[in-house]
Amino acid sequence: MKISSMPKTLIRKIDCVRLYVPNLDDGLVFYRDKLGHQLIWRTEHAIGLRIPDTEAEIVIQNEKIVQEIDFTVDSVEEATQHFTEAGAKVIIPPFDIAIGRCVVLQDPWGNQIVLLDSSKGLYTTDSKGNVTGHIKP
C-alpha cells in the first residue's frame, strides 16, 4: 500500500482575532481594564492586546466594521499560490501592511481566510505600547 505524502502546512499560527470598536479608548477600557488583557502595541487605528498562553492577540480596531481571524504564514505570495491551486479564490490580492504582506481569500465553502506574513518585521514599542518602529526579520 502506497502512502501519499501530505502537503506542506502553510498556516503557521493564529496571529490575531480582529474586532471592531468605534472608539479605541473605550475598547481599551473594556478589554484591558475590565477583562485584564495586557496592552502590547498601539497605533492610530488599532490596539494589540495579549491573550495569555498563546502568541495570538486580540486586535481592536476602528477602521472596518468586521470580525476576522488572521493566520500567519511564512510567505503570503507562496501561500496564495497554494491556496488557489487547492481551490480557494482571491478576494483581495496580496497587499502591503505595516509588518509585511496580507491577502484575503475565500475557501470553497465561502469562509473568508486572512493570511499575513511579517516579512517587514514585528513592531517595536515604547513603554506605553506606542509603536516606534520594527524589528527586522
N, CA and C of each residue as an Amber inpcrd file, in Angstrom:
protein
   411
   0.8370000  -1.1650000   0.0000000   0.0000000   0.0000000   0.0000000
   0.8900000   1.2390000   0.0000000   0.6100000   2.1620000  -0.9220000
   1.3730000   3.3960000  -1.0320000   0.7190000   4.4750000  -0.1780000
   1.5440000   5.1390000   0.6110000   1.0490000   6.2220000   1.4460000
   1.4070000   7.5390000   0.7630000   0.4000000   8.3400000   0.4840000
   0.6680000   9.6110000  -0.1880000   1.2750000  10.6020000   0.8090000
   2.1240000  11.4520000   0.2960000   2.7550000  12.4450000   1.1750000
   1.7960000  13.6180000   1.3800000   1.8350000  14.1490000   2.5720000
   0.9980000  15.2970000   2.9020000   1.6660000  16.5650000   2.3850000
   0.8740000  17.5370000   1.9460000   1.4660000  18.8080000   1.5150000
   2.0270000  19.5670000   2.7100000   2.9160000  20.5020000   2.4480000
   3.4980000  21.3450000   3.4860000   2.3870000  22.1580000   4.1500000
   2.3920000  22.2110000   5.4730000   1.4240000  23.0230000   6.2030000
   1.7510000  24.4920000   5.9810000   0.7790000  25.2710000   5.5360000
   1.0140000  26.6790000   5.2330000   0.6800000  27.6030000   6.3980000
  -0.4170000  27.3290000   7.1000000  -0.8040000  28.1690000   8.2260000
   0.0750000  27.8150000   9.4120000   0.8290000  28.8040000   9.9020000
   1.7830000  28.5770000  10.9890000   1.1380000  28.7550000  12.3650000
   0.2440000  29.7520000  12.4900000  -0.3970000  30.0180000  13.7800000
  -1.5120000  31.0330000  13.5690000  -2.3410000  31.1940000  14.5960000
  -3.3050000  32.2870000  14.5940000  -2.5550000  33.5260000  15.0340000
  -2.5700000  34.5500000  14.2070000  -1.9040000  35.8000000  14.5460000
  -2.7800000  36.6140000  15.4840000  -4.0400000  36.8070000  15.0900000
  -4.9100000  37.6210000  15.9290000  -6.3700000  37.4010000  15.5890000
  -7.1920000  37.8080000  16.5180000  -8.6210000  37.9520000  16.2990000
  -8.8570000  39.4540000  16.2700000  -9.3450000  39.9570000  15.1150000
  -9.5760000  41.3990000  14.9520000 -11.0390000  41.7170000  15.2190000
 -11.2490000  42.6970000  16.0890000 -12.5980000  43.0950000  16.4690000
 -12.7730000  44.5900000  16.2620000 -13.9330000  44.9860000  15.7620000
 -14.2360000  46.3970000  15.5670000 -14.7340000  47.0230000  16.8620000
 -14.2080000  48.1900000  17.1950000 -14.7390000  49.0360000  18.2620000
 -14.7730000  50.4620000  17.6950000 -15.8670000  51.1980000  17.9000000
 -15.9280000  52.5430000  17.3250000 -14.9440000  53.5170000  17.9670000
 -14.5840000  53.2760000  19.2430000 -13.6680000  54.1530000  19.9460000
 -12.5990000  53.2970000  20.6240000 -11.3350000  53.4940000  20.2420000
 -10.2510000  52.6690000  20.7740000 -10.0980000  52.8030000  22.2900000
 -10.2460000  54.0070000  22.8150000 -10.0860000  54.1820000  24.2610000
 -11.1710000  53.4400000  25.0300000 -12.4070000  53.4670000  24.5180000
 -13.4810000  52.6960000  25.1570000 -13.1960000  51.1920000  25.0550000
 -12.6820000  50.7540000  23.9120000 -12.3180000  49.3520000  23.7500000
 -11.2160000  48.9430000  24.7020000 -10.2550000  49.8380000  24.9070000
  -9.1530000  49.5740000  25.8300000  -9.6640000  49.4520000  27.2670000
 -10.6040000  50.2990000  27.6330000 -11.1980000  50.2050000  28.9740000
 -11.8390000  48.8250000  29.1530000 -12.5720000  48.3690000  28.1540000
 -13.2560000  47.0760000  28.2600000 -12.2570000  45.9140000  28.2750000
 -11.4170000  45.8070000  27.2320000 -10.5570000  44.6290000  27.0910000
  -9.3530000  44.6220000  28.0330000  -8.7810000  45.7940000  28.3150000
  -7.6260000  45.8420000  29.2260000  -8.0620000  46.0310000  30.6710000
  -8.7910000  47.1140000  30.9200000  -9.0940000  47.4890000  32.2960000
 -10.1240000  46.5820000  32.9660000 -11.1170000  46.1250000  32.2030000
 -12.1670000  45.2990000  32.8040000 -11.9320000  43.8030000  32.6390000
 -11.3070000  43.4010000  31.4970000 -11.0750000  41.9710000  31.2560000
  -9.6400000  41.5410000  31.5190000  -8.7270000  42.4860000  31.7170000
  -7.3780000  42.1630000  32.1490000  -6.3580000  41.8440000  31.0680000
  -6.6680000  42.1050000  29.7820000  -5.7000000  41.8150000  28.7150000
  -4.6600000  42.9320000  28.6340000  -3.4050000  42.5370000  28.6270000
  -2.2900000  43.4890000  28.6260000  -2.1290000  44.1300000  27.2530000
  -1.9550000  45.4550000  27.2400000  -1.6790000  46.1840000  26.0050000
  -0.2840000  45.8060000  25.5150000  -0.1820000  45.4300000  24.2350000
   1.1150000  45.0840000  23.6370000   1.6140000  46.2260000  22.7640000
   0.7230000  46.7270000  21.9110000   1.0940000  47.7960000  20.9860000
  -0.1390000  48.6220000  20.6380000   0.1430000  49.8460000  20.1600000
  -0.9510000  50.7550000  19.7970000  -0.5320000  51.6160000  18.6170000
  -1.4370000  51.7540000  17.6400000  -1.2620000  52.6890000  16.5330000
  -2.4750000  53.6190000  16.5370000  -2.5590000  54.4850000  15.5490000
  -3.6670000  55.4350000  15.4790000  -5.0260000  54.7330000  15.3540000
  -5.0640000  53.5690000  14.6720000  -6.3410000  52.9130000  14.3900000
  -6.4860000  51.5090000  14.9620000  -5.5140000  51.0450000  15.7360000
  -5.5970000  49.6760000  16.2570000  -4.7900000  49.5290000  17.5430000
  -5.2050000  48.5570000  18.3470000  -4.5050000  48.2340000  19.5900000
  -4.3930000  46.7170000  19.6850000  -3.1880000  46.2230000  19.9630000
  -2.9650000  44.7940000  20.1740000  -2.9360000  44.4820000  21.6560000
  -3.6800000  43.4470000  22.0440000  -3.7660000  43.0290000  23.4390000
  -3.3690000  41.5620000  23.5610000  -2.6310000  41.2460000  24.6060000
  -2.1280000  39.8880000  24.8220000  -3.2530000  38.9390000  25.2370000
  -3.2300000  37.7370000  24.6520000  -4.0610000  36.6290000  25.1150000
  -3.0990000  35.6740000  25.8180000  -3.2690000  35.4550000  27.1280000
  -2.3370000  34.5800000  27.8430000  -2.2940000  33.1690000  27.2490000
  -1.1680000  32.5230000  27.3900000  -0.9580000  31.1350000  26.9740000
  -0.9420000  30.9310000  25.4670000  -0.7860000  32.0030000  24.7010000
  -0.6900000  31.8960000  23.2490000   0.0470000  33.1140000  22.7070000
   0.5430000  33.0100000  21.4920000   1.1390000  34.1720000  20.8330000
   0.0850000  34.9950000  20.1150000  -1.1290000  34.4630000  19.9840000
  -2.2090000  35.1870000  19.3110000  -2.6050000  36.4120000  20.1280000
  -3.1100000  37.4180000  19.4410000  -3.5100000  38.6680000  20.0730000
  -4.9800000  38.9540000  19.7920000  -5.5700000  39.7650000  20.6400000
  -6.8260000  40.4290000  20.3220000  -6.4160000  41.7750000  19.7500000
  -6.8950000  42.1080000  18.5610000  -6.6270000  43.4160000  17.9880000
  -7.9650000  44.1370000  17.8650000  -8.0980000  45.2230000  18.6150000
  -9.2850000  46.0530000  18.4540000  -8.9170000  47.1660000  17.4800000
  -9.8450000  47.4710000  16.5800000  -9.5610000  48.4600000  15.5430000
 -10.8270000  49.2390000  15.2390000 -10.6350000  50.4600000  14.7030000
 -11.7860000  51.3230000  14.4410000 -11.9260000  51.7130000  12.9740000
 -11.3620000  50.9180000  12.0700000 -11.4170000  51.2570000  10.6480000
 -12.4730000  50.4830000   9.8670000 -12.7270000  49.2470000  10.2430000
 -13.5820000  48.3750000   9.4440000 -14.5160000  47.5990000  10.3620000
 -15.8320000  47.7090000  10.1260000 -16.8050000  47.0000000  10.9550000
 -16.8240000  45.5360000  10.5170000 -15.9050000  44.7810000  11.0900000
 -15.7700000  43.3730000  10.7320000 -15.0700000  42.6440000  11.8630000
 -15.3770000  41.3730000  11.9800000 -14.6480000  40.4920000  12.8900000
 -13.9140000  39.5010000  12.0080000 -12.6290000  39.2880000  12.2620000
 -11.8770000  38.3400000  11.4420000 -10.8020000  37.6610000  12.2700000
 -10.3740000  36.5140000  11.7750000  -9.2400000  35.8000000  12.3510000
  -8.1340000  35.8590000  11.3070000  -6.9630000  36.3300000  11.7040000
  -5.8170000  36.4070000  10.8050000  -4.8600000  35.2680000  11.1220000
  -4.4180000  34.5810000  10.0730000  -3.4640000  33.4780000  10.2080000
  -2.0960000  33.9250000   9.7150000  -1.0460000  33.4830000  10.3830000
   0.3210000  33.7610000   9.9570000   0.8090000  32.6700000   9.0230000
   1.4630000  33.0910000   7.9460000   2.1320000  32.1810000   7.0070000
   3.5620000  32.6760000   6.8240000   4.4160000  31.8220000   6.2940000
   5.8000000  32.2390000   6.0500000   5.8790000  33.2670000   4.9300000
   5.0890000  33.0550000   3.8640000   5.1060000  33.9390000   2.7000000
   3.6940000  34.0490000   2.1380000   3.1690000  35.2630000   2.0890000
   1.8230000  35.4720000   1.5470000   1.7560000  35.0410000   0.0820000
   2.7680000  35.3710000  -0.6980000   2.7380000  35.0130000  -2.1220000
   2.7190000  33.4920000  -2.3120000   3.5820000  32.7870000  -1.5950000
   3.6280000  31.3240000  -1.7000000   2.3080000  30.7090000  -1.2320000
   1.8060000  31.1800000  -0.1170000   0.5550000  30.6390000   0.4190000
  -0.6170000  30.9140000  -0.5220000  -0.6580000  32.1030000  -1.1120000
  -1.7370000  32.4400000  -2.0530000  -1.7350000  31.4680000  -3.2240000
  -0.5650000  31.1690000  -3.7520000  -0.4590000  30.2270000  -4.8640000
  -0.9890000  28.8530000  -4.4610000  -0.5630000  28.3640000  -3.3060000
  -1.0030000  27.0360000  -2.8500000  -2.5070000  27.0040000  -2.5780000
  -3.0180000  28.0390000  -1.9330000  -4.4480000  28.0860000  -1.6280000
  -5.2850000  28.1120000  -2.9040000  -4.8800000  28.9170000  -3.8890000
  -5.6670000  28.9910000  -5.1240000  -5.5680000  27.6960000  -5.9160000
  -4.4100000  27.0700000  -5.9070000  -4.2820000  25.7650000  -6.5780000
  -5.1590000  24.7180000  -5.9080000  -5.4120000  24.8780000  -4.6130000
  -6.2490000  23.9370000  -3.8670000  -7.7410000  24.2410000  -4.0190000
  -8.0780000  25.3900000  -4.6220000  -9.4830000  25.7050000  -4.8590000
  -9.9980000  26.9600000  -4.1870000  -9.1460000  27.6940000  -3.4860000
  -9.5710000  28.9520000  -2.8710000  -9.6170000  30.0540000  -3.9260000
 -10.3840000  31.1070000  -3.6410000 -10.4800000  32.2770000  -4.5210000
  -9.8430000  33.4680000  -3.8290000  -9.1880000  34.3060000  -4.6080000
  -8.6150000  35.5410000  -4.0820000  -9.7230000  36.5890000  -4.0250000
  -9.9770000  37.1250000  -2.8460000 -10.9660000  38.1840000  -2.6570000
 -10.2790000  39.5550000  -2.7400000  -9.1690000  39.6960000  -2.0270000
  -8.3320000  40.8980000  -2.1020000  -6.9080000  40.4180000  -2.3500000
  -6.3110000  40.7710000  -3.4960000  -4.9570000  40.3050000  -3.8190000
  -3.9360000  40.7530000  -2.7690000  -2.7740000  40.0930000  -2.7310000
  -1.7460000  40.4590000  -1.7570000  -1.4440000  41.9590000  -1.7600000
  -1.3190000  42.5020000  -0.5530000  -1.0420000  43.9260000  -0.3870000
  -0.1240000  44.1160000   0.8110000   0.5370000  45.2920000   0.8450000
   1.4470000  45.6160000   1.9400000   0.6730000  46.0000000   3.1910000
   1.1900000  45.5720000   4.3420000   0.7280000  46.0190000   5.6470000
   1.9600000  46.4730000   6.4190000   1.7660000  47.0580000   7.5780000
   2.8910000  47.6280000   8.3290000   3.9910000  46.6190000   8.6120000
   3.6270000  45.3620000   8.9160000   4.6520000  44.3770000   9.2860000
   5.0440000  43.4400000   8.1540000   4.3530000  43.5070000   7.0070000
   4.6880000  42.5960000   5.9050000   3.6810000  42.6360000   4.7800000
   3.0810000  41.4730000   4.4930000   2.1150000  41.3420000   3.3930000
   0.8660000  40.6450000   3.9070000  -0.2590000  40.8660000   3.2070000
  -1.5400000  40.2930000   3.6000000  -2.3230000  39.9390000   2.3410000
  -3.2230000  38.9640000   2.4390000  -4.1270000  38.5940000   1.3540000
  -5.4340000  38.1220000   1.9900000  -6.5440000  38.3350000   1.2910000
  -7.8320000  37.8350000   1.7480000  -8.3340000  36.8430000   0.7120000
  -8.5930000  35.6250000   1.1800000  -9.0330000  34.5310000   0.3110000
 -10.4050000  34.0430000   0.7690000 -10.9870000  33.1820000  -0.0630000
 -12.2390000  32.5150000   0.2970000 -12.0790000  31.0390000  -0.0140000
 -12.3980000  30.1840000   0.9590000 -12.3050000  28.7450000   0.7040000
 -13.5080000  28.2910000  -0.1310000 -13.5200000  27.0390000  -0.5740000
 -14.6140000  26.5720000  -1.4430000 -16.0090000  26.6500000  -0.8090000
 -16.0990000  26.8630000   0.4960000 -17.3940000  26.9160000   1.1830000
 -17.7930000  28.3350000   1.5590000 -17.0180000  29.3170000   1.1040000
 -17.3590000  30.7130000   1.3430000 -16.7570000  31.3340000   2.5830000
 -15.9110000  30.6010000   3.3110000 -15.2690000  31.1600000   4.5050000
 -14.1450000  32.1000000   4.1180000 -14.1150000  33.2820000   4.7310000
 -13.0340000  34.2220000   4.4850000 -11.7850000  33.7760000   5.2270000
 -10.6440000  33.8200000   4.5530000  -9.3630000  33.4440000   5.1290000
  -8.4130000  34.6250000   4.9480000  -7.9270000  35.1820000   6.0470000
  -6.9760000  36.2880000   6.0020000  -5.6120000  35.7280000   6.3780000
  -4.6530000  35.8830000   5.4710000  -3.2850000  35.3990000   5.6950000
  -2.3520000  36.5960000   5.7350000  -1.3750000  36.5440000   6.6350000
  -0.3700000  37.6000000   6.6630000   0.9880000  37.0190000   6.9960000
   2.0130000  37.7450000   6.5630000   3.3710000  37.3890000   6.9690000
   3.9930000  38.6150000   7.6300000   5.0760000  38.3930000   8.3280000
   5.7640000  39.5060000   8.9970000   7.1220000  39.7440000   8.3540000
   7.1160000  39.8030000   7.0230000   8.3570000  39.9310000   6.2650000
   9.0550000  41.2740000   6.4770000   8.3570000  42.2800000   6.9970000
   8.9820000  43.5760000   7.2940000   9.4460000  43.6690000   8.7410000
   9.0620000  42.7020000   9.5640000   9.4700000  42.7010000  10.9670000
   8.3360000  43.0740000  11.8980000   8.4350000  42.6440000  13.1380000
   7.4100000  42.9160000  14.1330000   7.5840000  44.3170000  14.7080000
   6.5230000  44.8320000  15.3090000   6.5650000  46.1630000  15.9110000
   7.5390000  46.2290000  17.0780000   8.1780000  47.3880000  17.2370000
   8.8470000  47.7520000  18.4770000   8.0100000  48.8650000  19.0950000
   7.9980000  48.9370000  20.4150000   7.1390000  49.9040000  21.1020000
   7.8840000  50.6030000  22.2250000   7.3160000  51.7300000  22.6430000
   7.8460000  52.4160000  23.8130000   7.1920000  51.8380000  25.0710000
   7.4690000  52.4170000  26.2200000   6.9720000  51.8750000  27.4920000
   5.4440000  51.9320000  27.6170000   4.7860000  52.7660000  26.7910000
   3.3200000  52.8620000  26.8210000   2.6560000  52.0290000  25.7270000
   3.4550000  51.2970000  24.9480000   2.8990000  50.4590000  23.8980000
   2.7580000  51.1400000  22.5500000   3.1410000  52.4010000  22.4470000
   3.0660000  53.1010000  21.1630000   4.1160000  52.5380000  20.2160000
   3.7210000  52.2580000  18.9980000   4.6430000  51.6910000  18.0070000
   5.6980000  52.7240000  17.6610000   6.9710000  52.3060000  17.7380000
   8.0910000  53.1970000  17.4390000   8.8850000  52.7520000  16.2210000
   8.6570000  51.5250000  15.7570000   9.3970000  51.0100000  14.6140000
   9.1620000  49.5290000  14.4420000  10.1230000  48.8690000  13.7870000
  10.0220000  47.4360000  13.5050000  11.3130000  46.7150000  13.8860000
  11.1650000  45.4830000  14.3280000  12.2950000  44.5860000  14.4900000
  12.4550000  43.8940000  13.1470000  13.5910000  43.9440000  12.5740000
  13.8090000  43.3090000  11.2730000  13.7170000  41.7940000  11.4020000
  13.1350000  41.1520000  10.3770000  13.0040000  39.6800000  10.4480000
  14.3470000  38.9760000  10.4260000
